[in-house]
Amino acid sequence: MTLNCKQTLIDLSTPKIMGILNVTPDSFYDGGQYKDEDAILQQVENMLTNGATFIDVGAYSSRPNADFVTEVEELNRLTPIIKLLVKQFPEIIISVDTFRSEVAKQAVKHGAALINDISAGELDKLMLDTIAKLQVPYIMMHMRGTPQTMQQQTDYRDLINDILFYFSEKIQKARQLGINDLIIDPGFGFAKTTEQNFELLEKLKLFNILDLPILAGVSRKSMIYKSLQTTAKEALNGTTALHMVALQNGAKLLRVHDVKEAVECVKLYNLLKD
């Protein structure tokens, strides 16, 4: 499996790490931490030095009950950051976490290489057409509703089959439009209870039937810290434990807050695999 990111082929035969850069004031773990250029550049340099292949930049928090952010505000937060990172780190591979087609278009115009959409096109009907025109890798996540309503939509007839059906429809539509590089993200924490999140992780291998790279995003999420009766700040050990499970069950990308620890996890997984 490979991804074509701005004419660079990324080989996913070894799992890769996507470091999270939230430029929002209200993200559940690191909201408001990266307000100025120096803090942003230092954090990104640390992530790249520690082995991140991708940097995922988000300007709209998708945590449960997150505040609504206008498209203008999202672009105002995002565009200067992309320009800054491309200038400082010319080889950087930037993913942009957005569900808006215009934001995706502007992000790629300014140097982003892939789009990470929590709604798989559900929240902006122009998104898939836009990705087809941009011809960039596209991460499609499973979610119901919006970040404001998703936790009221956790009733499934059959969790795994329902999500597989959701992805099969999305993949078919994307292929018809000529989108080549697709990644699926089962959406841990999005319209799912804690119990459903663990069922999803346990059965992640079943998603290999789709023959696409799987991204796992469990880093410091409530499925970990609520289960351990702790906080997101204290959830690194639990995160690492579940990262290994995700890798053993087929994940090719880990979206993480803590790059060094995730890279070490992949190294150890590779030794087990061999």
C-alpha positions in Angstrom: 0.0 0.0 0.0 1.3 3.5 -1.0 0.0 7.0 -0.8 1.0 9.7 -3.4 1.6 12.9 -1.4 2.7 15.7 -3.6 4.6 13.3 -5.9 6.2 11.5 -2.9 5.2 7.9 -2.5 4.6 6.9 1.1 5.0 3.2 1.6 2.6 1.9 4.2 4.1 -1.7 4.4 5.5 -0.3 7.7 2.9 1.6 9.7 3.4 5.4 9.8 2.7 8.0 12.4 0.5 11.1 12.0 1.3 13.8 14.6 -1.6 16.0 15.7 -1.4 19.8 15.7 -4.5 21.4 17.0 -4.7 25.1 16.5 -8.0 25.4 18.3 -8.8 26.8 21.7 -11.0 24.0 22.7 -9.6 20.6 21.7 -10.1 18.0 24.4 -6.4 17.5 25.2 -4.2 20.2 23.8 -6.6 23.0 23.1 -5.0 26.5 23.2 -1.4 25.2 23.6 -0.1 26.3 20.3 -1.1 30.0 20.0 2.0 31.6 18.6 4.5 30.8 15.9 7.3 29.7 18.1 5.2 27.2 20.0 3.8 25.8 16.8 7.2 25.5 15.1 8.8 23.9 18.2 6.0 21.3 18.5 6.1 20.4 14.8 9.9 20.2 14.8 9.7 17.8 17.8 7.2 15.7 16.0 9.1 15.5 12.8 12.4 14.8 14.6 10.7 12.0 16.6 9.6 10.3 13.4 6.2 11.6 12.3 5.6 11.1 8.6 2.5 13.3 8.6 1.4 16.4 10.5 -2.4 16.7 10.9 -3.5 20.3 11.4 -6.9 20.9 12.7 -8.6 24.3 13.2 -12.1 23.0 14.2 -12.4 20.9 17.3 -14.4 17.7 16.7 -14.7 16.7 20.4 -18.2 16.0 21.6 -20.3 19.2 22.0 -17.5 21.3 20.4 -18.3 24.9 19.6 -19.4 25.7 16.1 -16.7 27.5 14.0 -17.5 29.4 10.8 -15.7 28.6 7.6 -14.1 32.0 7.6 -12.7 31.5 11.1 -11.5 28.0 10.3 -9.6 29.4 7.3 -8.2 32.3 9.3 -6.8 29.9 11.8 -5.5 27.4 9.3 -4.1 29.2 6.3 -1.3 31.1 8.1 -0.2 27.8 9.9 0.1 25.9 6.6 2.1 28.7 5.0 4.4 28.9 8.1 5.0 25.1 8.2 5.7 24.8 4.4 8.1 27.7 4.6 9.9 26.4 7.7 9.8 22.7 6.7 9.7 22.4 2.9 9.6 18.6 2.9 6.7 18.4 5.4 3.6 16.3 4.5 0.6 18.2 5.9 -2.8 16.6 6.4 -5.7 19.0 7.1 -8.5 17.9 9.4 -11.6 19.5 7.9 -15.1 18.5 6.6 -15.4 21.6 4.4 -14.7 21.5 0.7 -13.6 25.1 0.5 -11.2 24.7 3.4 -9.8 21.6 1.7 -9.3 23.5 -1.5 -7.5 26.4 0.1 -5.4 24.1 2.3 -4.1 22.2 -0.7 -3.5 25.4 -2.6 -1.2 26.6 0.2 0.7 23.3 0.5 -1.3 20.6 2.3 -0.9 17.1 0.8 -3.9 15.2 2.1 -7.4 15.8 3.6 -8.7 14.2 6.8 -12.5 14.4 6.8 -14.4 13.3 10.0 -17.6 13.1 8.0 -16.5 11.3 4.8 -18.3 13.9 2.8 -21.6 13.8 4.8 -21.3 17.4 6.1 -20.4 19.0 2.8 -21.8 17.4 -0.4 -19.1 19.1 -2.5 -16.2 17.4 -0.6 -15.8 14.3 -2.7 -16.0 16.2 -6.0 -13.4 18.6 -4.6 -11.1 15.8 -3.6 -11.5 14.2 -7.0 -10.4 17.5 -8.6 -7.5 18.0 -6.2 -6.3 14.4 -6.5 -4.9 14.2 -3.0 -5.2 11.3 -0.6 -8.4 11.4 1.4 -9.1 10.0 4.9 -12.7 9.2 5.3 -13.9 8.6 8.9 -17.1 7.0 10.2 -19.3 9.3 12.2 -23.0 9.9 12.6 -24.5 13.4 12.9 -22.1 16.2 13.8 -19.6 16.8 16.7 -22.5 18.5 18.5 -24.9 15.6 18.1 -22.9 12.4 17.5 -23.0 11.1 21.1 -26.8 10.8 20.8 -26.5 8.5 17.8 -24.9 5.4 19.1 -27.7 2.9 18.3 -26.6 0.2 15.7 -28.2 -2.9 14.5 -24.7 -4.5 14.1 -21.8 -2.1 14.8 -19.2 -3.7 12.6 -21.5 -4.5 9.7 -23.1 -1.1 9.8 -19.7 0.6 9.6 -18.5 -1.7 6.8 -21.6 -0.9 4.8 -21.1 2.8 5.4 -17.5 2.5 4.1 -18.4 0.3 1.1 -20.9 3.0 -0.1 -18.4 5.8 0.4 -15.6 3.9 -1.3 -17.8 3.1 -4.3 -18.8 6.8 -4.7 -15.2 7.9 -4.3 -13.9 5.4 -6.9 -16.6 6.5 -9.4 -15.3 10.1 -9.1 -11.7 9.0 -9.7 -10.3 9.4 -6.2 -7.3 7.1 -6.1 -5.8 7.2 -2.6 -8.3 6.4 0.2 -7.7 5.8 3.9 -10.5 4.6 6.2 -10.8 5.7 9.8 -13.4 3.8 11.9 -13.9 6.8 14.1 -13.1 5.8 17.6 -15.1 8.1 19.9 -17.4 9.4 17.2 -21.0 8.3 17.7 -19.8 5.3 19.7 -20.0 4.3 23.4 -16.9 3.2 25.3 -18.0 -0.4 24.9 -18.5 0.1 21.1 -15.1 1.6 20.8 -13.5 -1.5 22.4 -15.5 -3.8 20.2 -14.4 -1.8 17.2 -10.7 -2.1 18.2 -11.0 -5.8 18.9 -12.6 -6.5 15.5 -10.5 -4.0 13.5 -9.0 -6.8 11.4 -12.4 -7.2 9.7 -11.9 -3.9 8.0 -9.0 -5.3 6.0 -11.7 -6.7 3.7 -11.9 -3.2 2.2 -8.3 -3.5 1.1 -7.5 0.1 2.1 -5.1 1.5 4.7 -6.7 1.8 8.2 -6.0 4.8 10.4 -6.5 4.4 14.1 -7.1 7.5 16.2 -7.4 6.5 19.9 -4.7 8.9 21.3 -5.7 10.0 24.8 -9.4 9.6 24.1 -12.1 9.1 26.7 -12.3 5.3 25.9 -8.9 5.2 27.6 -9.0 7.7 30.4 -12.6 7.0 31.5 -11.9 3.3 31.5 -8.8 3.9 33.7 -10.6 6.5 35.8 -8.0 9.1 35.0 -7.6 12.1 32.7 -6.5 12.7 29.1 -3.3 14.1 30.5 -2.6 10.9 32.3 -3.6 8.6 29.4 -0.3 8.1 27.5 0.4 4.6 28.9 -3.1 3.5 28.0 -2.8 5.0 24.6 0.4 3.1 23.9 -1.2 -0.1 25.0 -4.1 0.3 22.5 -1.8 1.5 19.8 -0.1 -1.9 19.9 -3.5 -3.6 19.6 -4.5 -1.4 16.7 -1.2 -2.3 14.9 -1.7 -6.0 15.5 -5.2 -5.7 14.1 -4.1 -4.0 10.8 -3.8 -0.3 11.4 -1.3 1.3 8.9 -1.5 4.8 10.4 -1.7 6.0 14.0 -2.9 9.6 14.6 -1.3 10.6 17.8 -0.4 13.4 20.2 2.8 11.7 21.4 5.0 10.9 18.4 8.1 9.5 20.1 6.1 6.9 22.0 4.1 5.9 19.0 7.2 5.5 16.8 8.7 3.2 19.5 5.5 1.2 19.5 5.7 0.7 15.7 9.4 -0.4 16.1 8.5 -3.0 18.6 5.5 -4.1 16.6 7.8 -4.6 13.6 10.0 -6.9 15.6 7.0 -8.9 16.7 5.8 -9.1 13.1 9.2 -10.4 11.8 
